[in-house]
Amino acid sequence: MIQLPATLQKLIDSFKALPGIGSKTAERLAYHVSESHESYNKEFAESLLNIREKLNICNTCFFYVEEKSSCSCCQNNRDQTKICVVQRPKDVIAIDKAGFTGLYHVLGGVLSPLDQIGPDDLNINELIIRVDDEVKEIILAMDTSLEGDATSICLAQRLEEINKDLTISKLARGIPIGGQFEYIDEITLMRALDERRVV
């Protein structure tokens, strides 16, 4: 049986280690790189190295920031009265594309006792510090999982303790646009009924 050169196999294994990349996709990516022009490969390699060298995390909101540049999430032209709390930096992009104009706060994960992730392992205290008189609403935008729900409940309790007048909301859950009832699971339908609103 013909074996791939060790260099190519190592590249395939590196791609396979990425989330969502299976064996076939890893092979396609590795073949693409091996057949690409040298200038493309150098640029690609530099991009990978620059991620660690030049990419930092904002000390205020914990979103990605390029070294020596200001954070685009913390700019003064954003609505300073609302903070949307998310799990990961990539969640900021998804919500921003939906049109949110307020501030963001990245927790860095969710509470997970099984994984030994507690409140002190997340950016919860930093969020509490950010809540001043100008902030009127905190929007909790965690994943719809048991851990995400537990994190939302914990945050809501902590925030209510420091400011009774603060509006604490969470993203609505329910039926997706174009969804047909026969394909929607019971829990989603139940949440859609529980979170229904007047038309």
N, CA, C and O of each residue as an XYZ file, in Angstrom:
796
protein
N       0.846     -1.198      0.000
C       0.000      0.000      0.000
C       0.885      1.253      0.000
O       1.841      1.344      0.771
N       0.564      2.202     -0.857
C       1.343      3.435     -0.982
C       1.056      4.333      0.218
O      -0.097      4.534      0.599
N       2.107      4.860      0.795
C       1.960      5.766      1.930
C       2.320      7.178      1.506
O       3.189      7.387      0.660
N       1.633      8.151      2.113
C       1.939      9.557      1.839
C       3.258      9.931      2.490
O       3.629      9.359      3.515
N       3.973     10.891      1.901
C       5.179     11.396      2.564
C       4.825     11.931      3.953
O       3.738     12.470      4.160
N       5.743     11.780      4.894
C       5.486     12.168      6.289
C       5.075     13.632      6.418
O       4.231     13.961      7.252
N       5.657     14.516      5.607
C       5.334     15.948      5.672
C       3.873     16.195      5.321
O       3.185     16.967      5.989
N       3.404     15.532      4.264
C       2.011     15.690      3.843
C       1.066     15.058      4.864
O       0.014     15.624      5.160
N       1.420     13.916      5.395
C       0.584     13.253      6.396
C       0.462     14.108      7.661
O      -0.605     14.183      8.271
N       1.560     14.746      8.042
C       1.536     15.614      9.222
C       0.616     16.805      8.992
O      -0.095     17.224      9.906
N       0.622     17.355      7.777
C      -0.269     18.464      7.447
C      -1.721     18.012      7.498
O      -2.572     18.737      8.015
N      -2.019     16.832      6.974
C      -3.380     16.278      7.039
C      -3.808     16.117      8.496
O      -4.925     16.481      8.862
N      -2.929     15.577      9.313
C      -3.242     15.386     10.738
C      -3.482     16.724     11.437
O      -4.334     16.817     12.320
N      -2.740     17.752     11.049
C      -2.928     19.084     11.631
C      -4.303     19.645     11.275
O      -4.982     20.222     12.124
N      -4.710     19.474     10.011
C      -6.041     19.938      9.608
C      -7.139     19.137     10.314
O      -8.167     19.694     10.699
N      -6.918     17.835     10.481
C      -7.910     16.975     11.138
C      -8.138     17.375     12.592
O      -9.210     17.129     13.146
N      -7.142     17.986     13.205
C      -7.254     18.408     14.602
C      -8.177     19.618     14.766
O      -8.611     19.929     15.875
N      -8.476     20.300     13.653
C      -9.362     21.460     13.717
C     -10.802     21.007     13.916
O     -11.187     19.954     13.407
N     -11.616     21.788     14.652
C     -13.014     21.391     14.873
C     -13.804     21.367     13.564
O     -13.704     22.282     12.746
N     -14.586     20.314     13.384
C     -15.455     20.197     12.213
C     -14.773     19.708     10.958
O     -15.404     19.642      9.903
N     -13.501     19.363     11.041
C     -12.766     18.895      9.874
C     -12.548     17.384      9.989
O     -11.882     16.909     10.908
N     -13.115     16.648      9.051
C     -12.950     15.203      9.019
C     -11.768     14.808      8.143
O     -11.045     15.661      7.627
N     -11.586     13.499      7.984
C     -10.437     12.982      7.229
C     -10.422     13.461      5.787
O      -9.393     13.923      5.294
N     -11.559     13.354      5.107
C     -11.618     13.727      3.680
C     -11.355     15.211      3.479
O     -10.601     15.598      2.587
N     -11.972     16.038      4.304
C     -11.758     17.483      4.184
C     -10.309     17.832      4.492
O      -9.712     18.672      3.818
N      -9.742     17.191      5.508
C      -8.335     17.436      5.858
C      -7.417     17.083      4.687
O      -6.458     17.801      4.399
N      -7.722     15.970      4.017
C      -6.918     15.587      2.854
C      -7.043     16.612      1.740
O      -6.043     16.995      1.133
N      -8.274     17.065      1.464
C      -8.483     18.066      0.399
C      -7.710     19.347      0.698
O      -7.081     19.922     -0.190
N      -7.762     19.791      1.957
C      -7.057     21.020      2.342
C      -5.545     20.846      2.195
O      -4.856     21.736      1.696
N      -5.040     19.701      2.631
C      -3.598     19.447      2.548
C      -3.139     19.387      1.088
O      -2.093     19.936      0.743
N      -3.923     18.717      0.225
C      -3.575     18.665     -1.201
C      -3.616     20.061     -1.813
O      -2.776     20.409     -2.643
N      -4.603     20.859     -1.397
C      -4.705     22.228     -1.909
C      -3.445     23.021     -1.555
O      -2.871     23.704     -2.403
N      -3.026     22.921     -0.294
C      -1.829     23.645      0.146
C      -0.589     23.136     -0.597
O       0.257     23.925     -1.017
N      -0.493     21.825     -0.751
C       0.693     21.262     -1.419
C       0.770     21.647     -2.899
O       1.856     21.693     -3.477
N      -0.387     21.922     -3.507
C      -0.428     22.279     -4.927
C      -0.462     23.792     -5.157
O      -0.423     24.250     -6.299
N      -0.535     24.561     -4.072
C      -0.636     26.021     -4.185
C       0.727     26.648     -4.433
O       1.774     26.043     -4.206
N       0.668     27.889     -4.908
C       1.895     28.655     -5.181
C       2.603     28.959     -3.870
O       1.958     29.106     -2.832
N       3.894     29.052     -3.913
C       4.705     29.282     -2.710
C       4.322     30.577     -1.994
O       4.336     30.632     -0.764
N       3.979     31.623     -2.758
C       3.614     32.901     -2.136
C       2.328     32.767     -1.308
O       2.191     33.375     -0.247
N       1.382     31.950     -1.821
C       0.142     31.714     -1.068
C       0.459     30.986      0.236
O      -0.044     31.361      1.296
N       1.289     29.948      0.161
C       1.624     29.166      1.349
C       2.361     30.006      2.388
O       2.131     29.849      3.587
N       3.251     30.902      1.933
C       3.955     31.778      2.876
C       2.981     32.717      3.568
O       3.063     32.934      4.777
N       2.061     33.271      2.794
C       1.069     34.182      3.368
C       0.164     33.444      4.361
O      -0.178     33.974      5.417
N      -0.214     32.223      4.006
C      -1.048     31.396      4.875
C      -0.311     31.082      6.181
O      -0.886     31.191      7.263
N       0.948     30.697      6.075
C       1.758     30.386      7.261
C       1.933     31.619      8.146
O       1.858     31.520      9.371
N       2.166     32.780      7.527
C       2.312     34.018      8.296
C       1.021     34.360      9.033
O       1.060     34.829     10.170
N      -0.113     34.127      8.394
C      -1.398     34.385      9.051
C      -1.561     33.530     10.296
O      -2.046     34.005     11.323
N      -1.157     32.271     10.206
C      -1.245     31.373     11.360
C      -0.326     31.840     12.491
O      -0.722     31.834     13.657
N       0.887     32.240     12.150
C       1.827     32.695     13.165
C       1.388     34.019     13.788
O       1.566     34.235     14.987
N       0.808     34.912     12.963
C       0.385     36.230     13.458
C      -0.766     36.150     14.448
O      -0.932     37.041     15.281
N      -1.569     35.080     14.361
C      -2.686     34.928     15.297
C      -2.172     34.970     16.729
O      -2.736     35.667     17.572
N      -1.117     34.235     17.004
C      -0.563     34.192     18.356
C       0.250     35.448     18.686
O       0.247     35.909     19.828
N       0.938     35.995     17.696
C       1.832     37.120     17.944
C       1.105     38.455     18.048
O       1.474     39.302     18.861
N       0.077     38.646     17.230
C      -0.533     39.975     17.129
C      -1.954     40.070     17.673
O      -2.440     41.168     17.943
N      -2.623     38.934     17.834
C      -4.005     38.971     18.302
C      -4.047     38.940     19.820
O      -3.431     38.079     20.448
N      -4.770     39.875     20.402
C      -4.917     39.960     21.854
C      -6.402     39.960     22.211
O      -7.272     39.885     21.343
N      -6.660     40.045     23.497
C      -8.032     40.119     24.007
C      -8.193     41.467     24.701
O      -7.329     41.887     25.471
N      -9.303     42.139     24.421
C      -9.597     43.428     25.049
C      -9.748     43.233     26.564
O     -10.396     42.285     27.006
N      -9.156     44.118     27.346
C      -9.226     44.021     28.814
C     -10.580     44.412     29.369
O     -10.864     44.157     30.539
N     -11.427     45.032     28.543
C     -12.739     45.466     29.004
C     -13.825     44.472     28.635
O     -14.557     43.999     29.504
N     -13.936     44.149     27.342
C     -15.035     43.292     26.886
C     -14.598     41.868     26.542
O     -15.442     40.988     26.375
N     -13.290     41.635     26.434
C     -12.711     40.315     26.150
C     -12.965     39.823     24.727
O     -12.943     38.619     24.473
N     -13.207     40.761     23.790
C     -13.286     40.435     22.371
C     -11.876     40.535     21.801
O     -10.980     41.105     22.423
N     -11.694     39.976     20.611
C     -10.395     40.032     19.952
C     -10.024     41.466     19.603
O     -10.874     42.267     19.214
N      -8.760     41.770     19.746
C      -8.257     43.083     19.351
C      -6.838     42.909     18.821
O      -6.056     42.114     19.343
N      -6.524     43.666     17.778
C      -5.165     43.653     17.216
C      -4.278     44.470     18.143
O      -4.721     45.463     18.720
N      -3.032     44.052     18.284
C      -2.144     44.793     19.188
C      -2.051     46.263     18.776
O      -2.014     46.595     17.591
N      -2.016     47.123     19.776
C      -1.866     48.576     19.593
C      -3.033     49.209     18.841
O      -2.872     50.287     18.268
N      -4.196     48.576     18.827
C      -5.364     49.208     18.210
C      -6.518     49.175     19.206
O      -6.550     48.343     20.112
N      -7.463     50.093     19.024
C      -8.592     50.168     19.952
C      -9.615     49.089     19.624
O      -9.705     48.638     18.482
N     -10.371     48.685     20.610
C     -11.373     47.630     20.452
C     -12.609     48.189     19.759
O     -13.167     49.195     20.198
N     -13.035     47.547     18.686
C     -14.203     48.035     17.951
C     -15.502     47.826     18.727
O     -16.500     48.490     18.445
N     -15.505     46.917     19.699
C     -16.710     46.673     20.510
C     -16.905     47.716     21.601
O     -18.013     47.881     22.111
N     -15.848     48.413     21.960
C     -15.902     49.356     23.094
C     -15.945     50.818     22.650
O     -15.766     51.715     23.474
N     -16.176     51.067     21.383
C     -16.159     52.442     20.886
C     -17.325     53.254     21.443
O     -18.392     52.717     21.738
N     -17.099     54.554     21.579
C     -18.101     55.447     22.163
C     -19.344     55.612     21.305
O     -20.390     56.016     21.814
N     -19.254     55.306     19.997
C     -20.428     55.477     19.132
C     -21.434     54.340     19.293
O     -22.504     54.386     18.687
N     -21.118     53.321     20.095
C     -22.061     52.234     20.359
C     -22.968     52.633     21.522
O     -22.603     53.485     22.332
N     -24.141     52.021     21.602
C     -25.112     52.309     22.656
C     -24.545     51.859     24.003
O     -24.429     50.662     24.266
N     -24.200     52.811     24.840
C     -23.548     52.526     26.125
C     -24.535     52.055     27.205
O     -24.120     51.701     28.308
N     -25.825     52.051     26.893
C     -26.831     51.673     27.894
C     -27.145     50.180     27.902
O     -27.827     49.693     28.803
N     -26.642     49.441     26.886
C     -26.935     48.010     26.777
C     -25.637     47.218     26.653
O     -24.724     47.609     25.925
N     -25.567     46.098     27.374
C     -24.442     45.172     27.243
C     -25.004     43.793     26.938
O     -25.828     43.272     27.690
N     -24.560     43.208     25.843
C     -24.952     41.856     25.463
C     -23.848     40.906     25.925
O     -22.694     41.041     25.518
N     -24.209     39.950     26.774
C     -23.241     39.008     27.334
C     -23.268     37.714     26.523
O     -24.317     37.086     26.377
N     -22.114     37.324     26.002
C     -22.014     36.116     25.165
C     -20.932     35.182     25.725
O     -20.139     35.574     26.581
N     -20.916     33.947     25.228
C     -19.939     32.958     25.685
C     -18.569     33.150     25.055
O     -17.555     33.150     25.752
N     -18.538     33.316     23.728
C     -17.284     33.300     22.963
C     -17.167     34.552     22.090
O     -18.176     35.166     21.742
N     -15.933     34.927     21.737
C     -15.755     36.077     20.846
C     -16.510     35.933     19.528
O     -17.033     36.922     19.016
N     -16.580     34.710     18.959
C     -17.268     34.550     17.676
C     -18.766     34.831     17.784
O     -19.405     35.140     16.779
N     -19.342     34.727     19.002
C     -20.761     35.042     19.190
C     -21.032     36.532     18.980
O     -22.122     36.919     18.558
N     -20.033     37.362     19.280
C     -20.157     38.806     19.079
C     -20.455     39.101     17.613
O     -21.335     39.904     17.304
N     -19.730     38.456     16.722
C     -19.896     38.691     15.287
C     -21.305     38.309     14.842
O     -21.946     39.051     14.097
N     -21.788     37.151     15.296
C     -23.127     36.684     14.904
C     -24.206     37.662     15.350
O     -25.109     37.980     14.577
N     -24.121     38.140     16.586
C     -25.147     39.049     17.102
C     -25.018     40.421     16.460
O     -26.025     41.076     16.191
N     -23.795     40.862     16.213
C     -23.602     42.163     15.578
C     -24.176     42.171     14.162
O     -24.729     43.180     13.725
N     -24.049     41.051     13.443
C     -24.636     40.960     12.096
C     -26.148     41.063     12.140
O     -26.776     41.456     11.156
N     -26.740     40.710     13.283
C     -28.194     40.791     13.434
C     -28.653     42.217     13.726
O     -29.855     42.479     13.769
N     -27.700     43.153     13.929
C     -28.059     44.561     14.071
C     -27.950     45.128     15.474
O     -28.380     46.260     15.693
N     -27.399     44.406     16.430
C     -27.257     44.929     17.787
C     -26.233     46.055     17.783
O     -25.165     45.920     17.184
N     -26.551     47.170     18.450
C     -25.676     48.351     18.416
C     -25.069     48.692     19.772
O     -24.361     49.691     19.901
N     -25.339     47.877     20.776
C     -24.821     48.143     22.113
C     -23.419     47.589     22.312
O     -22.702     47.295     21.356
N     -23.050     47.457     23.576
C     -21.742     46.929     23.950
C     -21.811     45.417     24.119
O     -22.896     44.836     24.158
N     -20.664     44.796     24.216
C     -20.586     43.345     24.401
C     -19.710     43.006     25.596
O     -18.868     43.796     26.024
N     -19.935     41.802     26.124
C     -19.048     41.259     27.157
C     -18.929     39.761     26.925
O     -19.929     39.042     26.938
N     -17.708     39.294     26.713
C     -17.456     37.878     26.438
C     -17.088     37.178     27.748
O     -16.099     37.529     28.392
N     -17.895     36.184     28.137
C     -17.640     35.463     29.379
C     -16.446     34.525     29.294
O     -15.756     34.301     30.289
N     -16.201     33.979     28.117
C     -15.121     33.006     27.971
C     -15.569     31.588     28.248
O     -14.743     30.717     28.522
N     -16.874     31.345     28.181
C     -17.416     30.003     28.411
C     -18.690     30.064     29.223
O     -19.297     31.125     29.376
N     -19.088     28.917     29.743
C     -20.272     28.820     30.612
C     -19.921     27.980     31.832
O     -18.927     27.253     31.836
N     -20.743     28.089     32.861
C     -20.549     27.289     34.063
C     -20.715     25.811     33.711
O     -21.677     25.430     33.043
N     -19.792     25.002     34.154
C     -19.849     23.569     33.864
C     -19.133     22.806     34.980
O     -17.923     22.588     34.910
N     -19.888     22.397     36.017
C     -19.262     21.670     37.132
C     -18.522     20.410     36.685
O     -17.488     20.069     37.259
N     -19.035     19.715     35.668
C     -18.373     18.503     35.193
C     -16.984     18.788     34.631
O     -16.071     17.971     34.749
N     -16.841     19.969     34.014
C     -15.545     20.376     33.459
C     -14.747     21.238     34.437
O     -13.702     21.790     34.094
N     -15.267     21.340     35.664
C     -14.651     22.137     36.727
C     -14.495     23.604     36.339
O     -13.476     24.233     36.623
N     -15.534     24.139     35.679
C     -15.566     25.566     35.331
C     -16.602     26.238     36.228
O     -17.804     26.008     36.095
N     -16.113     27.067     37.141
C     -16.981     27.786     38.066
C     -17.007     29.270     37.751
O     -16.377     29.708     36.789
N     -17.732     30.058     38.554
C     -17.848     31.501     38.311
C     -16.510     32.234     38.240
O     -16.368     33.198     37.488
N     -15.532     31.780     39.021
C     -14.226     32.455     39.029
C     -13.410     32.182     37.768
O     -12.428     32.873     37.497
N     -13.820     31.169     36.997
C     -13.107     30.841     35.754
C     -13.629     31.639     34.565
O     -13.050     31.585     33.480
N     -14.713     32.374     34.760
C     -15.321     33.176     33.693
C     -15.134     34.660     34.003
O     -14.723     35.025     35.104
N     -15.435     35.499     33.035
C     -15.268     36.956     33.191
C     -16.512     37.593     33.813
O     -17.021     38.600     33.320
N     -16.993     36.989     34.904
C     -18.212     37.480     35.554
C     -17.916     38.709     36.413
O     -18.645     39.699     36.345
N     -16.865     38.656     37.209
C     -16.534     39.805     38.066
C     -16.233     41.048     37.230
O     -16.563     42.167     37.623
N     -15.603     40.839     36.072
C     -15.306     41.969     35.176
C     -16.589     42.580     34.624
O     -16.655     43.788     34.398
N     -17.613     41.748     34.407
C     -18.913     42.268     33.964
C     -19.557     43.097     35.067
O     -20.078     44.181     34.809
N     -19.522     42.595     36.282
C     -20.104     43.306     37.425
C     -19.476     44.693     37.552
O     -20.176     45.676     37.798
N     -18.163     44.771     37.384
C     -17.449     46.053     37.475
C     -17.921     47.023     36.388
O     -17.973     48.231     36.619
N     -18.264     46.504     35.212
C     -18.689     47.365     34.091
C     -20.078     47.964     34.270
O     -20.399     48.975     33.646
N     -20.895     47.360     35.106
C     -22.286     47.818     35.262
C     -22.305     49.064     36.143
O     -22.231     48.984     37.369
N     -22.407     50.224     35.479
C     -22.505     51.493     36.195
C     -23.885     52.101     35.963
O     -24.773     51.438     35.425
N     -24.070     53.346     36.361
C     -25.384     54.001     36.247
C     -25.833     54.184     34.806
O     -27.028     54.298     34.537
N     -24.878     54.212     33.873
C     -25.232     54.415     32.464
C     -25.853     53.161     31.847
O     -26.646     53.261     30.912
N     -25.501     51.996     32.359
C     -26.014     50.732     31.819
C     -27.422     50.488     32.332
O     -27.651     50.447     33.540
N     -28.368     50.326     31.409
C     -29.779     50.122     31.765
C     -30.246     48.690     31.526
O     -31.186     48.227     32.172
N     -29.586     47.981     30.589
C     -30.032     46.621     30.261
C     -28.845     45.703     30.005
O     -27.871     46.076     29.351
N     -28.957     44.489     30.542
C     -28.013     43.418     30.248
C     -28.779     42.337     29.497
O     -29.798     41.842     29.977
N     -28.284     41.973     28.315
C     -28.926     40.940     27.497
C     -28.063     39.684     27.593
O     -26.893     39.695     27.209
N     -28.645     38.609     28.107
C     -27.921     37.357     28.259
C     -28.126     36.514     27.010
O     -29.250     36.115     26.704
N     -27.049     36.243     26.291
C     -27.127     35.528     25.010
C     -26.250     34.282     25.044
O     -25.298     34.155     24.275
N     -26.588     33.366     25.947
C     -25.837     32.104     26.057
C     -26.431     31.065     25.116
O     -27.547     31.223     24.622
N     -25.669     29.998     24.874
C     -26.190     28.871     24.104
C     -27.394     28.269     24.819
O     -27.520     28.382     26.039
N     -28.268     27.635     24.062
C     -29.458     27.016     24.642
C     -29.134     25.603     25.123
O     -29.596     24.613     24.556
N     -28.335     25.537     26.176
C     -27.952     24.269     26.786
C     -28.199     24.373     28.283
O     -28.482     25.457     28.791
N     -28.095     23.259     28.989
C     -28.261     23.293     30.441
C     -27.223     24.210     31.077
O     -27.533     24.975     31.991
N     -25.988     24.127     30.585
C     -24.919     24.967     31.111
C     -25.170     26.446     30.809
O     -24.940     27.313     31.652
N     -25.650     26.715     29.580
C     -25.967     28.089     29.205
C     -27.082     28.664     30.054
O     -27.007     29.813     30.490
N     -28.134     27.859     30.296
C     -29.241     28.306     31.146
C     -28.781     28.535     32.581
O     -29.174     29.519     33.207
N     -27.956     27.639     33.104
C     -27.444     27.782     34.473
C     -26.600     29.050     34.606
O     -26.673     29.756     35.612
N     -25.808     29.325     33.587
C     -24.972     30.529     33.598
C     -25.847     31.785     33.574
O     -25.566     32.749     34.286
N     -26.902     31.776     32.761
C     -27.816     32.913     32.687
C     -28.491     33.165     34.033
O     -28.610     34.312     34.465
N     -28.932     32.096     34.694
C     -29.595     32.235     35.999
C     -28.624     32.801     37.027
O     -28.978     33.700     37.790
N     -27.403     32.278     37.049
C     -26.372     32.763     37.982
C     -26.077     34.246     37.748
O     -26.003     35.027     38.697
N     -25.912     34.626     36.482
C     -25.626     36.024     36.149
C     -26.775     36.940     36.541
O     -26.561     38.015     37.102
N     -27.992     36.509     36.243
C     -29.164     37.324     36.572
C     -29.236     37.580     38.074
O     -29.523     38.699     38.500
N     -28.977     36.555     38.876
C     -29.004     36.719     40.334
C     -27.935     37.692     40.808
O     -28.205     38.569     41.629
N     -26.715     37.535     40.287
C     -25.623     38.427     40.684
C     -25.907     39.871     40.285
O     -25.648     40.797     41.054
N     -26.444     40.058     39.073
C     -26.708     41.419     38.586
C     -27.848     42.079     39.349
O     -27.799     43.280     39.615
N     -28.873     41.309     39.702
C     -29.993     41.858     40.484
C     -29.538     42.308     41.862
O     -30.078     43.266     42.417
N     -28.544     41.618     42.415
C     -28.021     41.990     43.735
C     -27.352     43.357     43.722
O     -27.425     44.097     44.703
N     -26.700     43.693     42.612
C     -25.967     44.962     42.578
C     -26.810     46.131     42.072
O     -26.498     47.288     42.353
N     -27.890     45.830     41.317
C     -28.711     46.916     40.765
C     -30.125     46.412     40.505
O     -30.377     45.711     39.525
N     -31.041     46.777     41.392
C     -32.442     46.323     41.278
C     -33.156     46.950     40.081
O     -34.127     46.388     39.576
N     -32.679     48.117     39.623
C     -33.335     48.824     38.515
C     -32.854     48.351     37.146
O     -33.396     48.767     36.122
N     -31.859     47.501     37.121
C     -31.289     47.015     35.878
C     -32.243     46.039     35.193
O     -32.761     45.121     35.828
N     -32.475     46.243     33.891
C     -33.282     45.293     33.115
C     -32.372     44.163     32.657
O     -31.351     44.389     32.007
N     -32.762     42.937     33.010
C     -31.985     41.763     32.603
C     -32.875     40.937     31.692
O     -33.936     40.469     32.104
N     -32.439     40.760     30.450
C     -33.249     40.021     29.479
C     -32.419     38.909     28.864
O     -31.193     38.897     28.978
N     -33.095     37.981     28.215
C     -32.392     36.924     27.480
C     -33.010     36.808     26.108
O     -34.138     37.247     25.883
N     -32.274     36.219     25.198
C     -32.766     36.073     23.833
C     -33.990     35.166     23.819
O     -34.048     34.176     24.548
N     -34.964     35.511     22.986
C     -36.145     34.670     22.831
C     -35.761     33.374     22.131
O     -34.824     33.335     21.333
N     -36.498     32.321     22.443
C     -36.251     31.031     21.804
C     -37.555     30.540     21.228
O     -38.632     30.829     21.750
N     -37.448     29.806     20.162
C     -38.677     29.283     19.594
C     -38.510     28.776     18.189
O     -37.465     28.236     17.824
N     -39.547     28.953     17.405
C     -39.627     28.364     16.077
C     -38.839     29.206     15.079
O     -39.041     30.418     15.001
N     -37.947     28.584     14.317
C     -37.198     29.352     13.317
C     -38.093     29.779     12.161
O     -39.104     29.136     11.876
N     -37.718     30.858     11.503
C     -38.482     31.323     10.346
C     -38.459     30.235      9.279
O     -37.397     29.717      8.935
N     -39.615     29.895      8.766
C     -39.729     28.856      7.748
C     -39.829     27.458      8.323
O     -39.926     26.479      7.583
N     -39.803     27.364      9.671
C     -39.871     26.045     10.307
C     -41.265     25.448     10.234
O     -42.258     26.168     10.346
N     -41.346     24.141     10.049
C     -42.620     23.424     10.029
C     -42.730     22.615     11.310
O     -41.760     21.995     11.747
N     -43.922     22.624     11.916
C     -44.120     22.004     13.219
C     -43.695     20.540     13.262
O     -43.165     20.081     14.274
N     -43.918     19.808     12.184
C     -43.609     18.379     12.207
C     -42.108     18.105     12.354
O     -41.714     17.003     12.735
N     -41.270     19.107     12.054
C     -39.819     18.922     12.145
C     -39.208     19.595     13.377
O     -37.991     19.554     13.562
N     -40.032     20.209     14.212
C     -39.534     20.948     15.378
C     -39.685     20.091     16.627
O     -40.744     19.507     16.859
N     -38.634     20.015     17.424
C     -38.678     19.167     18.613
C     -39.607     19.758     19.679
O     -39.940     20.943     19.641
N     -40.014     18.918     20.623
C     -41.007     19.295     21.633
C     -40.503     20.404     22.559
O     -41.272     21.280     22.956
N     -39.219     20.367     22.902
C     -38.688     21.384     23.819
C     -38.718     22.765     23.173
O     -39.054     23.754     23.825
N     -38.366     22.830     21.889
C     -38.414     24.112     21.173
C     -39.841     24.633     21.095
O     -40.084     25.821     21.304
N     -40.790     23.744     20.794
C     -42.200     24.157     20.751
C     -42.681     24.620     22.126
O     -43.412     25.605     22.232
N     -42.271     23.911     23.176
C     -42.668     24.289     24.529
C     -42.140     25.677     24.871
O     -42.864     26.499     25.433
N     -40.865     25.941     24.529
C     -40.291     27.266     24.817
C     -40.964     28.346     23.986
O     -41.166     29.463     24.464
N     -41.312     28.022     22.748
C     -42.014     28.992     21.897
C     -43.360     29.354     22.506
O     -43.759     30.518     22.475
N     -44.070     28.369     23.063
C     -45.356     28.639     23.724
C     -45.151     29.459     24.988
O     -45.887     30.414     25.235
N     -44.155     29.092     25.793
C     -43.898     29.799     27.054
C     -43.494     31.250     26.816
O     -43.827     32.128     27.612
N     -42.775     31.501     25.722
C     -42.254     32.847     25.460
C     -43.043     33.569     24.384
O     -42.530     34.472     23.723
N     -44.284     33.167     24.215
C     -45.143     33.817     23.207
C     -45.395     35.272     23.594
O     -45.274     35.646     24.760
N     -45.748     36.089     22.597
C     -46.040     37.493     22.865
C     -47.288     37.933     22.125
O     -47.727     37.287     21.174
N     -47.849     39.038     22.575
C     -49.089     39.558     21.973
C     -48.783     40.113     20.588
O     -47.771     40.785     20.387
N     -49.678     39.822     19.624
C     -49.488     40.287     18.251
C     -50.128     41.652     18.094
O     -50.086     42.232     17.009
